[in-house]
Amino acid sequence: MSGNGAPEITVDGGQDLRVGVVAAQWHTPVMDGLLAGALTALDEMGVPGPTVVRVPGAFELPVVAKALAESGHDAVVALGVVIRGGTPHFEYVCSAATDGLTRVALDSGVPVGFGLLTCDTEQQALDRAGVEGAKEDKGREAATAAVATALALRTVATPRR
């Protein structure tokens, strides 16, 4: 399982951060789990009222992540899932979404928590979605990574505000 070796990250100081969450709508049970995990983690880190935007699918994540980054959010959490099918569509969407989210983070300087599941089966996605019985909670992990990185950036960069 991919969770082996994951660090335990404790985050303090999220109370003054603006965080945006962009979440795809495909595969409702998986996405409901990812979004719930991210929102729970943000609440536990003291992040007040994250902006949540839903988009049709994973391909649309980067453009909305960019808009959130440009609108003054300190961090963005991107959540989605692509499940392999019988066509090359999987590779195209995974590559485009991953490259786009990376570009948003690098171009804007705003951390993007990567919560895009790229799985062979729906069961693999459910096992990572934080739903009941899941082995991992990638929504929680993506939110924690985004906030921890935003706070780390404050120690090395001049705040944007």
N, C-alpha and C positions, 0 to 999 in steps of 0.2 A: 504494500500500500504506500502511496506517495507521502503519507503523513509521517513516516519514520524519519526522525532527526529534526523535526520542526522545532524551532526555538520557542521557549515560553517567553512571551513579550508582555511586560507590564507597562502600562501607559498612564502617566499622570500629567495633568495640565491641558486637557482638551476643552476646558470650559470656555475659552475665548476663541475657539476655532469655528470657522464656517465650513461645513462639510456638505458636499453634494453627492448624492447617490443616483446613478443611472442604472436602471435594471431592465433587461429584456423581458418580453412577455411569453415567448415560446416555452413550452414544457412547464406548465403552471405548477405542478407539485415541486419540481426542482427549484423554480424561481421563487416560489413562496418561501421555501426553506432558506435559500441564499439571502433573500431580502430580510427575513426575520432575524437571521443570525447577524447580519450587518447592523441592523437597527438596534438590536439588543446590545451588541458590543459598543456602538457609539453612545448609547445611553449609559452603559457602565463606565465609559471613559469620561462622562460628564459633558459630552458634546451636545449643545442645545439645538433642538429643532432642525435636524438635517433636511436639506432640500431633496426631495425624492421625485425623480422623473422616470416615467416608464416609456420605453420605446418598443417598436415591434419585435426586433431581434438583435442578435449579436452584431450584425453588420452596422447597425445604427448607433452602437455604443460610442465610437470615437467622436462623432460630430457633436453629440450632446455633452460628452465629457469635456470637449474643447470649450463649448459654450459655458459650462459651469466653471471651468478654470478661468476663463476670461471675465467672468462676472464677479470675481472677487472671492471665490471660495478658496480656502487654504489647502484643501485636499478633496479629491474625488474618489469615489468607490465605484468601480465598474463591475456589474454582475451580469452574467449571461451563461448560456450553455449551448454547445453545438454537439450533436450526437451523430456519429458517423453513419452514413447511409451507403447506398450502392453506387454513388456517383462522385466525381471529384469536387462536388459542391462543398463538402466538409473542409478540404484543404484550402479552398479559396476563401471561405468565410473565416476560418480560424486564422489564416495568415493576414488577411486584411484587417480583422479586428485587433489582433495582437500588434501588428505594425502601427495601426492607427492610434491605439492607446499609448504605445511607447512614444510615438511622435508627439502626442498631446503633452505628455509629461516632460519630455525634453524641450519642446518648443516653448512651453508656458512656464516651466520651472515649478509647476504645481504637481505634487505627487499623485499618482493614480494607483489606487489599490486594485490589483489584478484579480478579479473574481470571475474570470471567464473559464468555465469548465469545458474541456475538449475531451470527450469521452467516446468510447466505442459503443457503449450500451446505455440505455436509460438507467439500469441498475447501478452502473458505475457512477452516474451523475447523482442519483439518490444517495449513494454511499458517501458522497462528498458534500451534500447540500445541507447538512445540519438538521434534517428531518428526523423524526423519531426512529431510532435504530441505526442512524447513520454513524459511520466510523469517524467522519471528519466534518468540520463546519467551515467551508471555504468562504462563506459570506462574512463570518466573524473574522477569519484570518485576513481577508482583504481590507476590511474596515480598520483593523488593528494596524496593519502595515501602513496604510495611508496616513493615519493619524500619527503613528510613531515617526514616520518619515517627515511629515510636516513639522513636527516638533524638533526633529534633528536638524532640519534646514534652518530653523530659527537660530541655532547655535553657530552656524557657519555663514549665514547670509543676512543682509539687511532686510528687515520685514518690508513687505510690499505696501503696507498700509500707511 
